[in-house]
Amino acid sequence: MTIAAGFNFNDGILLCADTKHTGSMALYEPKLFPSDYVIGGVSRAKSVFAIVGSDTYAKMAVTKCSEAISRLKQWSLIDMATAIEKVLLQVHKNHVYPHPDRNMVGGPDFWLMVALWSSVDGLRSYKTTQTSIVPFDVYDCAGSGEYLGHYLLKPIYRDRYVDLERAVSIACTALQRIKAYDADCGGNSEFIKLTKSGELGNIARFDISTGEKFAEEFYEQAEILFARLSSLYLPAEEVEDDLSTFRYVVSNAREGLKDEKARHDAFMAMLEGMNSAR
């Protein structure tokens, strides 16, 4: 089912996903689908959908959701969310629930991460589960890597007021670790932002494998440090030595990461691409 995640940051919502699609073959395709609903030359609403699960049924649902939103006469968030809910109910009733492979690997089940902006009442992030659509305030994730995503993100992403660069950095680290451990997740990663003012950025793609060295070094040293400090009988001087070693190794690894000009340039280009409004 792969992985998708959404992050609220200080100026908007960041949605991201890997590009691997579940199936008998290793397929890598986009999973982010933005739309701009323009009436009379003016944007009335915008949406971004990130899909996980069955790409066929998820894409069908996204298309129907976008069409339902485009037909609205009212452009509030509640109207848009209600339109999505009605589509989910229809798709599940007509296609997912009758399917013989429902709730099985390769079945029709799907989940959506959603960012909605309304010219009436602003911006909000949502997650769908079957026929429900529920808002979230800080972060959330869906897919086969969801369990690991929550484990990694809960301690480090508690504040919705971080800036976009930090949100993307945390998302990259989490996605890299999820891909390393979950066989159903893989490929490059896609990112897109939708701001409070309704600015919809371009989809940015990034090969986060270049950040693996630092992430692996950091967490390896953190686990060693935790194992050492968990002993309450460790002398104080050894505690200080272990902390100093941790700082030294991680600082060196971080400096090495900063020296990787190609990765830094790619990361900054990705941010610049996301900041280019549609």
C-alpha positions as CSV (number, residue, x, y, z in Angstrom):
1,M,0.0,0.0,0.0
2,T,3.1,2.2,0.2
3,I,3.2,5.5,2.1
4,A,1.8,9.1,2.0
5,A,1.9,11.7,4.7
6,G,0.7,15.2,5.4
7,F,2.3,17.9,7.5
8,N,0.9,21.3,8.7
9,F,3.6,23.9,8.7
10,N,3.6,27.6,9.6
11,D,2.3,28.8,6.2
12,G,0.3,25.8,4.9
13,I,0.2,22.1,4.3
14,L,2.9,19.8,2.9
15,L,1.8,16.5,1.3
16,C,4.3,13.9,0.3
17,A,4.4,10.3,-1.0
18,D,6.7,7.7,-2.3
19,T,6.2,6.7,-6.0
20,K,6.0,2.9,-5.7
21,H,2.7,1.3,-6.6
22,T,1.6,-2.0,-5.0
23,G,1.2,-4.8,-7.5
24,S,2.9,-7.8,-9.1
25,M,5.4,-5.5,-10.9
26,A,7.6,-2.7,-9.5
27,L,5.8,0.3,-10.9
28,Y,6.7,3.9,-10.0
29,E,4.1,6.6,-10.7
30,P,2.9,9.9,-9.3
31,K,0.6,9.8,-6.3
32,L,-0.1,13.5,-5.8
33,F,-3.0,15.1,-7.7
34,P,-3.6,18.9,-7.4
35,S,-6.6,20.8,-8.7
36,D,-7.5,24.5,-9.0
37,Y,-11.2,25.3,-9.2
38,V,-11.6,28.5,-11.2
39,I,-14.8,30.4,-11.8
40,G,-14.9,33.6,-13.8
41,G,-11.1,33.6,-14.0
42,V,-10.8,33.5,-10.1
43,S,-9.6,30.6,-8.0
44,R,-12.5,29.7,-5.7
45,A,-11.0,26.6,-4.2
46,K,-7.9,24.2,-4.5
47,S,-7.3,20.6,-3.5
48,V,-4.4,18.2,-3.4
49,F,-4.9,14.4,-3.0
50,A,-2.2,11.9,-2.1
51,I,-3.2,8.3,-2.7
52,V,-2.2,5.0,-1.2
53,G,-3.5,1.5,-1.7
54,S,-5.1,0.5,-4.9
55,D,-4.1,3.1,-7.4
56,T,-6.9,2.2,-9.8
57,Y,-9.7,2.8,-7.3
58,A,-7.9,5.7,-5.6
59,K,-7.4,7.5,-8.9
60,M,-11.1,6.9,-9.8
61,A,-12.1,8.3,-6.4
62,V,-9.8,11.4,-6.8
63,T,-11.3,12.1,-10.3
64,K,-14.8,11.9,-9.0
65,C,-14.0,14.0,-5.9
66,S,-12.5,16.7,-8.1
67,E,-15.5,16.7,-10.4
68,A,-17.9,16.9,-7.4
69,I,-16.0,19.8,-5.9
70,S,-16.0,21.6,-9.3
71,R,-19.8,21.4,-9.4
72,L,-20.3,23.0,-6.0
73,K,-22.2,26.2,-5.6
74,Q,-20.7,26.9,-2.2
75,W,-17.0,26.8,-1.7
76,S,-16.6,26.3,2.1
77,L,-14.4,23.6,3.5
78,I,-17.4,21.8,4.9
79,D,-19.0,21.7,1.5
80,M,-15.9,20.4,-0.1
81,A,-15.3,17.7,2.6
82,T,-19.0,16.7,2.3
83,A,-18.7,16.3,-1.4
84,I,-15.6,14.1,-0.9
85,E,-17.5,12.0,1.7
86,K,-20.4,11.4,-0.7
87,V,-18.0,10.3,-3.4
88,L,-16.2,7.9,-1.0
89,L,-19.5,6.4,0.0
90,Q,-20.5,5.9,-3.6
91,V,-17.2,4.4,-4.7
92,H,-17.0,2.0,-1.7
93,K,-20.6,1.0,-2.0
94,N,-20.4,0.3,-5.8
95,H,-16.9,-0.9,-6.2
96,V,-14.9,-1.6,-3.0
97,Y,-17.3,-3.4,-0.7
98,P,-18.6,-5.9,-3.3
99,H,-15.1,-6.8,-4.5
100,P,-14.0,-10.3,-3.6
101,D,-10.5,-9.2,-2.7
102,R,-11.5,-6.4,-0.3
103,N,-9.2,-6.2,2.8
104,M,-6.7,-8.5,1.0
105,V,-3.3,-7.8,-0.5
106,G,-3.8,-6.4,-4.0
107,G,-7.4,-5.6,-3.2
108,P,-9.4,-2.5,-4.0
109,D,-8.9,-0.7,-0.7
110,F,-7.4,2.8,-0.7
111,W,-6.7,5.8,1.5
112,L,-6.4,9.5,0.7
113,M,-4.4,12.3,2.4
114,V,-6.1,15.6,1.4
115,A,-5.3,19.3,1.6
116,L,-8.3,21.7,0.8
117,W,-8.2,25.4,0.4
118,S,-11.4,27.5,0.2
119,S,-11.6,31.2,-0.7
120,V,-14.4,31.3,1.9
121,D,-12.8,29.9,5.0
122,G,-9.1,29.0,4.3
123,L,-7.1,25.8,4.6
124,R,-7.3,22.4,6.2
125,S,-5.8,18.9,6.1
126,Y,-7.7,15.6,6.1
127,K,-7.3,11.9,6.0
128,T,-9.8,9.4,4.6
129,T,-10.5,5.9,5.9
130,Q,-13.1,4.0,3.9
131,T,-16.1,6.4,3.7
132,S,-15.0,8.8,6.3
133,I,-13.0,12.1,5.9
134,V,-11.5,13.5,9.1
135,P,-9.3,16.6,9.6
136,F,-5.9,16.5,11.4
137,D,-4.0,19.4,12.9
138,V,-0.3,18.5,13.0
139,Y,0.6,15.5,10.8
140,D,-0.8,12.2,9.7
141,C,0.1,9.3,7.4
142,A,-1.4,6.4,5.6
143,G,-0.4,3.2,3.9
144,S,1.6,0.1,4.7
145,G,4.3,2.3,6.3
146,E,1.9,4.2,8.5
147,Y,2.8,2.3,11.7
148,L,6.5,3.2,11.2
149,G,5.6,6.7,10.2
150,H,3.8,7.4,13.5
151,Y,6.7,5.8,15.4
152,L,9.2,8.0,13.7
153,L,7.2,11.3,13.5
154,K,5.3,11.4,16.8
155,P,8.4,12.4,18.9
156,I,9.8,14.9,16.4
157,Y,6.9,16.6,14.7
158,R,4.7,18.1,17.4
159,D,4.5,21.7,16.2
160,R,2.5,22.9,13.2
161,Y,4.4,26.2,13.2
162,V,7.7,24.9,11.9
163,D,8.8,26.4,8.5
164,L,8.6,24.6,5.2
165,E,12.3,23.7,5.0
166,R,12.2,21.9,8.4
167,A,9.0,20.2,7.5
168,V,10.5,18.9,4.3
169,S,13.7,17.8,6.1
170,I,11.7,15.8,8.7
171,A,9.5,14.3,5.9
172,C,12.6,13.2,3.9
173,T,14.2,11.5,6.9
174,A,11.0,9.7,7.9
175,L,10.3,8.6,4.3
176,Q,13.9,7.4,3.9
177,R,13.6,5.2,7.1
178,I,10.2,3.9,6.1
179,K,11.5,2.9,2.7
180,A,14.4,1.1,4.3
181,Y,12.2,-1.1,6.4
182,D,9.0,-1.5,4.6
183,A,9.2,-3.6,1.4
184,D,6.0,-2.0,-0.1
185,C,7.5,1.5,0.0
186,G,10.1,2.7,-2.4
187,G,11.1,4.9,-5.3
188,N,11.7,8.6,-5.2
189,S,9.5,10.9,-3.1
190,E,7.1,13.6,-4.2
191,F,6.3,16.8,-2.3
192,I,3.7,19.6,-2.8
193,K,2.6,22.5,-0.7
194,L,-0.7,24.4,-0.5
195,T,-0.5,27.6,1.5
196,K,-3.0,29.5,3.7
197,S,-3.3,32.1,1.0
198,G,-4.2,29.5,-1.6
199,E,-0.8,29.3,-3.3
200,L,-0.5,25.8,-4.9
201,G,3.2,24.9,-5.5
202,N,4.5,22.6,-8.2
203,I,5.1,18.9,-7.5
204,A,8.7,18.5,-6.5
205,R,10.5,15.1,-6.8
206,F,13.5,14.2,-4.8
207,D,15.8,11.2,-4.5
208,I,16.2,11.1,-0.7
209,S,18.6,8.1,-0.8
210,T,21.4,10.6,-0.7
211,G,20.4,11.4,2.9
212,E,20.7,7.8,4.0
213,K,24.2,8.1,5.4
214,F,23.4,10.8,7.9
215,A,20.1,9.3,9.0
216,E,21.6,5.8,9.5
217,E,24.6,7.2,11.4
218,F,22.5,9.4,13.6
219,Y,20.0,6.6,14.6
220,E,22.8,4.0,15.0
221,Q,24.6,6.3,17.5
222,A,21.3,7.3,19.2
223,E,20.5,3.6,19.8
224,I,24.0,3.0,21.2
225,L,23.7,6.0,23.5
226,F,20.2,4.9,24.7
227,A,21.5,1.4,25.5
228,R,24.4,2.8,27.5
229,L,22.4,5.4,29.4
230,S,19.6,3.0,30.2
231,S,21.9,1.6,32.9
232,L,21.3,3.6,36.1
233,Y,24.6,2.3,37.5
234,L,26.7,3.9,34.7
235,P,29.2,6.3,36.4
236,A,28.7,10.0,35.8
237,E,32.0,10.4,34.0
238,E,31.1,7.6,31.5
239,V,27.8,9.3,30.9
240,E,29.6,12.5,29.9
241,D,32.0,10.5,27.8
242,D,29.2,8.8,25.9
243,L,27.4,12.1,25.4
244,S,30.6,13.7,24.1
245,T,31.1,10.8,21.7
246,F,27.6,11.1,20.4
247,R,27.9,14.8,19.8
248,Y,31.3,14.3,18.0
249,V,30.1,11.5,15.7
250,V,26.8,13.1,14.8
251,S,28.4,16.6,14.3
252,N,31.0,15.1,11.9
253,A,28.3,13.2,10.0
254,R,26.2,16.4,9.7
255,E,29.2,18.4,8.4
256,G,29.8,15.7,5.9
257,L,26.2,15.9,4.8
258,K,26.5,19.7,4.4
259,D,29.6,19.2,2.2
260,E,27.6,17.1,-0.2
261,K,27.0,19.9,-2.6
262,A,25.0,17.9,-5.1
263,R,22.5,16.8,-2.4
264,H,22.3,20.4,-1.0
265,D,21.7,21.8,-4.5
266,A,19.1,19.2,-5.2
267,F,17.3,19.9,-1.9
268,M,17.3,23.7,-2.5
269,A,16.1,23.2,-6.0
270,M,13.2,21.1,-4.7
271,L,12.2,23.8,-2.3
272,E,12.5,26.4,-5.0
273,G,10.3,24.3,-7.3
274,M,7.7,23.8,-4.5
275,N,7.6,27.6,-4.0
276,S,6.8,28.2,-7.7
277,A,3.1,28.9,-7.6
278,R,0.8,27.3,-10.2
